[in-house]
Amino acid sequence: QELVGTRGKNLLVFGLGNDSEFWARKINPGGRTVFIENDVNWFKKISRRYPELEAYMYSYHTRVGDFEQYKDERRWSELYMHGLPRSILAEEWDVVLVDAPPGYKQDLPGRFQSIYMASILGKQGGLIVVDDCERRVEKYFQAALLGQLSSSEGEESRGKGSSQKQCYFRLHTRRAVPSHHAAGNALAVMEPSVSDPSRLSQRETGLNTSFLRTKSTPPGMQQSEKQVSRTAQELVGTRGKNLLVFGLGNDSEFW
C-alpha cells in the first residue's frame, strides 16, 4: 500500500508468482495490474489458478552472459520489448515492479530488458522497484537507466545467508522510445523486428502467447466470440487489411 497508495493505479509487474492475485485484488483494487512472465510452465500454473489475472508471456532474447556487450549504450535500443501488447506499450505505469526474468545464472535471461522497459513505460514521477538489486546486472542497469536511488531495503532469504535486496527509484525523466520502434508501436504485436533472423525463434513464444490473451480467459479455454472480436479489432482495425494467419481452425470463417 505504501508503494501503490490507496486508490487504483496502473501497476506493471515483471514476474508472475503465488502472490500475484494478492497484488491485483488486495493491493491495487480498482486499478489495472498486469504481469509479464517468461517461464511457460509457471505462466500456465498461475494463470490456471488465477484466471482473472491479466498476464502475458514474453520470451526474452538476452542472457546474463551478454552483460558486457549491453553495457554499450549504442545497443540499448535492442532491449526494447516490441513483442508486448500495444495496450501495455501505450500505457503510463504509476508503479513498475521488476522481479523477472530470473537472472541468477549466466545462461538465463538477464534483467536488462525489464529494467530498460521500466525506464520507458514508467510514468514521470512514478515508482520503479527492482528486486535483487544488489546483483551485478541489476546494479549496473538501474544506475544507468533509472537515476538516483530513492531508498532500498534488504532481508535474509533463500537460506545459506544469501541476501535479497529491493531498490526504489522515482522516475524523474521517462526514457524515450527508440525512434525505429516508435512508429511501429501500433503494430507491435504483429511485426517483430527481424534484422537478426536468428532472434525470431527466441521471441516466438512471447509473441504468439500474448497475441489473443485476454485477462478473463484461462489457458486452454476457448475465448468467447465477443473477446476475440474485440481483440481482433484492436489488431486489424476497422477497415479491410491483408491478414495472414499461420493456422486453420474452427474460428477461421469468423476471422
Protein Blocks (a to p, Z undefined) as FASTA:
>chain_A
ZZnombdcddddedddfklmmmmmmmmgoiacddddfbfklmmmmmmmmmmbccdddddf
bdfklmmmmmpmklmmmmpcfkbcfklmmpccfbacdfbdfklafkbccfklmmmmmmmm
pcghiacddehklbmklmmmmmmmnopafbdcdddehijoiacdddddddfbacdddfkl
mmmmmmmmmmccfkbmmlmmmmmmmmmmmmmgcfklcghiacdfklmmmmmmmmnombdc
ddddedddfklmmZZ
